[in-house]
């Protein structure tokens, strides 16, 4: 009470000056201690831990006084599992000691994705689609089809994979694509002398079909009847450089018309080239 009475007895202006002086002193004290409070001047270079196993990366960072937070995990099939993919701040940045370093690591288990239906796509479109899903393009094999470089089938480990099937990210997808008709042209098979059943089997093996079946006589069992002529013929009227008839060709999927009889034709050497 005595100290307060003494203070009150002083002139007002003196009390104001004392108050102002106290405020200035506190402000100066605050700014001088700010560096100590914030750790100003205590900096550290962030080591690069990208590529290291996450355990080793955490150990290195903590030893230098950094806090570590695993921010995210993604999957990259070509890199080591549980390895550091990204860090923030980046390596060699100068930051305050004790700052938090955020790490993105590579997942141990590959995520599952749905196999898309790429049949009918061009190879270029399919490759783009695979990249988006984290899948990889494998081998390309050509098959007979009129559409060139259009996907006919999609396979994993040599087996067809259905659209919607669950597969691991990073899986290699092989494709069968059309050759544009390059391998769709065949030499016309010689069916004369075969039974109808034999001729059908021969055509089926070449992905061709039986066309019109006609007969010069009444035949009850056409399956065992014999082919006596066909159209188109196996040989053309043109001769090659050796003077032999050239072979006629037909497209895959085409049909051959035949004439049949109950009696097998007599095939001579001349008939075999006409």
C-alpha positions in Angstrom: 0.0 0.0 0.0 2.9 2.3 0.8 4.4 1.8 -2.6 1.1 2.5 -4.3 0.7 5.6 -2.2 4.1 6.8 -3.3 3.3 6.1 -6.9 0.0 8.0 -6.7 1.8 11.0 -5.1 4.1 11.3 -8.2 3.0 13.6 -11.0 0.8 12.0 -13.8 3.3 12.8 -16.5 6.0 10.9 -14.6 3.8 7.8 -14.3 3.1 8.0 -18.0 6.8 8.1 -18.8 7.4 5.1 -16.6 4.6 3.1 -18.3 6.0 4.0 -21.8 9.5 3.0 -20.7 8.2 -0.4 -19.4 6.4 -1.1 -22.7 9.5 -0.2 -24.8 11.6 -2.4 -22.5 9.3 -5.4 -23.1 9.2 -4.8 -26.8 13.0 -4.7 -27.1 13.3 -7.8 -24.8 10.8 -9.6 -27.1 12.7 -8.9 -30.3 16.1 -9.8 -28.7 14.7 -13.1 -27.5 12.8 -13.9 -30.8 15.8 -15.6 -32.3 16.1 -17.9 -29.3 12.3 -18.6 -29.3 12.1 -19.5 -33.0 15.5 -21.2 -33.2 16.7 -18.5 -35.7 20.2 -19.2 -37.0 20.0 -22.9 -36.3 19.6 -24.4 -39.8 20.4 -27.7 -41.4 20.7 -29.0 -44.9 18.0 -31.6 -45.7 19.7 -34.9 -46.9 18.3 -36.5 -50.0 16.6 -39.8 -48.9 14.9 -40.5 -52.2 15.6 -44.1 -53.2 16.4 -45.2 -49.6 14.3 -47.7 -47.7 11.9 -45.8 -45.5 13.4 -47.1 -42.3 16.9 -45.9 -43.3 15.5 -42.6 -44.5 13.7 -42.0 -41.2 16.8 -42.9 -39.2 19.0 -40.4 -41.2 16.5 -37.6 -40.9 15.8 -38.0 -37.2 19.6 -38.2 -36.4 19.8 -34.7 -37.9 17.0 -33.4 -35.8 14.1 -33.5 -38.3 10.6 -34.8 -37.6 9.4 -37.3 -40.2 5.8 -37.8 -41.5 4.8 -40.5 -44.0 2.5 -38.4 -46.1 1.5 -40.8 -48.9 2.1 -44.1 -50.6 1.8 -44.9 -54.3 2.9 -47.9 -56.4 5.6 -47.9 -59.0 6.4 -51.5 -60.1 9.9 -50.7 -61.4 11.2 -49.3 -58.1 12.0 -50.9 -54.8 9.1 -51.7 -52.4 9.0 -49.5 -49.3 11.5 -47.1 -50.9 11.2 -43.3 -50.7 9.8 -41.8 -53.9 9.5 -38.1 -53.0 10.4 -35.9 -50.1 9.3 -32.4 -49.0 11.5 -30.3 -48.5 13.7 -31.7 -51.2 17.2 -32.9 -50.7 19.9 -30.2 -50.1 17.4 -27.5 -49.1 18.5 -25.4 -46.2 15.8 -25.2 -43.5 15.4 -24.7 -39.8 16.5 -27.5 -37.6 13.6 -29.6 -36.4 11.4 -29.0 -39.4 9.1 -31.8 -40.5 10.1 -33.7 -43.6 7.2 -35.4 -45.5 7.9 -38.6 -47.3 6.0 -40.5 -50.1 6.9 -44.1 -50.3 6.4 -47.0 -52.7 3.7 -49.5 -51.6 4.7 -53.1 -50.9 1.6 -54.7 -52.3 0.5 -53.7 -55.8 -3.1 -52.4 -55.9 -5.7 -54.3 -57.9 -7.2 -52.7 -61.0 -10.0 -53.8 -63.4 -8.8 -55.1 -66.7 -10.3 -52.8 -69.4 -11.8 -54.1 -72.6 -9.3 -53.1 -75.3 -10.5 -55.3 -78.1 -11.2 -53.1 -81.1 -8.8 -50.4 -79.9 -5.8 -49.3 -81.9 -2.4 -50.1 -80.3 -1.7 -46.5 -79.7 -5.0 -46.0 -77.8 -4.5 -49.2 -75.8 -1.0 -48.1 -74.7 -2.3 -44.8 -73.4 -5.1 -46.6 -71.6 -2.6 -49.0 -70.0 -0.4 -46.2 -68.7 -3.4 -44.5 -67.0 -4.2 -47.7 -65.2 -0.6 -48.5 -64.3 -0.4 -51.5 -66.6 2.4 -52.4 -69.0 2.3 -53.3 -72.6 3.9 -56.6 -73.5 4.4 -58.5 -76.7 2.5 -57.9 -79.9 1.6 -60.8 -82.2 -0.1 -60.6 -85.6 -3.2 -62.6 -86.4 -5.3 -62.8 -89.5 -7.8 -59.9 -89.6 -8.8 -57.3 -92.1 -8.3 -54.5 -89.6 -4.6 -53.6 -89.4 -3.1 -52.9 -85.9 -6.5 -53.3 -84.2 -6.5 -55.4 -81.1 -8.2 -58.8 -81.5 -7.4 -60.3 -78.1 -5.7 -59.3 -74.8 -3.7 -61.8 -72.8 -1.9 -62.2 -69.5 0.8 -65.0 -69.3 -0.5 -66.4 -72.6 -4.1 -66.7 -71.5 -7.0 -64.4 -72.5 -8.0 -62.0 -69.7 -11.6 -60.9 -69.6 -12.7 -57.3 -69.2 -13.4 -56.5 -65.6 -11.0 -59.2 -64.2 -9.0 -58.0 -61.2 -5.3 -57.8 -62.0 -2.3 -56.3 -60.2 -1.0 -52.9 -61.1 2.1 -53.3 -63.2 0.9 -56.5 -64.9 2.2 -57.0 -68.4 -0.6 -57.2 -71.1 0.1 -59.0 -74.4 -1.9 -58.3 -77.5 -2.9 -60.0 -80.6 -3.5 -57.5 -83.4 -4.9 -57.7 -86.9 -2.4 -57.9 -89.8 -4.6 -56.0 -92.2 -5.2 -59.1 -94.3 -1.6 -59.9 -95.1 -2.0 -63.5 -94.0 -5.6 -63.9 -95.1 -4.9 -65.0 -98.6 -4.7 -68.7 -99.2 -4.1 -70.9 -102.2 -7.4 -72.5 -103.2 -7.4 -76.1 -101.9 -8.0 -78.9 -104.3 -11.2 -80.6 -103.0 -11.9 -82.9 -106.0 -12.0 -86.5 -105.0 -12.7 -85.7 -101.3 -16.0 -86.6 -99.6 -18.2 -83.7 -98.6 -17.2 -84.2 -94.9 -13.5 -84.3 -95.8 -13.9 -81.1 -97.9 -15.7 -79.3 -95.1 -13.0 -80.2 -92.6 -10.3 -79.0 -95.0 -12.0 -75.7 -95.5 -12.7 -75.2 -91.8 -8.9 -75.7 -91.1 -8.3 -72.8 -93.5 -11.1 -70.6 -92.0 -13.0 -71.0 -95.2 -16.5 -72.4 -95.7 -18.5 -74.6 -98.0 -20.6 -72.6 -100.5 -23.4 -74.0 -102.8 -23.5 -77.8 -103.0 -25.1 -79.0 -106.3 -25.4 -82.5 -107.8 -26.0 -84.0 -111.2 -27.9 -86.9 -109.7 -30.2 -87.6 -106.7 -28.1 -88.2 -103.6 -29.6 -89.1 -100.3 -26.4 -88.9 -98.1 -24.4 -85.9 -99.2 -21.9 -86.2 -96.4 -20.3 -89.3 -98.1 -20.7 -88.1 -101.6 -17.6 -87.1 -103.6 -16.6 -83.7 -104.9 -16.3 -83.9 -108.7 -15.7 -80.2 -109.4 -15.4 -76.9 -107.6 -15.5 -73.2 -108.0 -13.1 -71.4 -107.8 -10.7 -74.0 -109.3 -7.3 -74.7 -107.6 -5.5 -73.6 -110.7 -5.9 -70.7 -113.1 -5.5 -70.7 -116.9 -2.3 -68.6 -116.6 1.1 -70.3 -116.7 4.1 -69.6 -114.6 7.7 -69.3 -115.8 8.0 -73.1 -115.9 4.9 -73.4 -118.0 2.8 -74.7 -115.1 -0.7 -73.4 -114.2 -0.6 -70.8 -111.5 -2.4 -71.5 -108.3 -5.6 -69.5 -107.6 -5.9 -67.7 -104.3 -8.9 -66.9 -102.0 -9.4 -64.7 -99.0 -9.9 -66.2 -95.5 -13.6 -66.4 -94.8 -14.4 -67.1 -98.4 -16.6 -69.9 -99.7 -16.1 -72.6 -102.3 -19.0 -74.0 -104.3 -18.8 -77.7 -105.2 -20.5 -80.3 -107.4 -20.9 -83.7 -105.9 -21.6 -87.3 -107.1 -22.2 -90.7 -105.6 -19.2 -92.0 -107.5 -15.6 -90.8 -106.9 -14.1 -89.1 -109.9 -11.1 -90.6 -111.7 -8.3 -88.2 -111.1 -5.6 -88.2 -113.7 -2.3 -86.3 -113.7 -3.8 -83.8 -116.0 -6.8 -83.3 -113.8 -4.5 -82.5 -110.8 -3.3 -79.3 -112.6 -6.5 -78.3 -114.2 
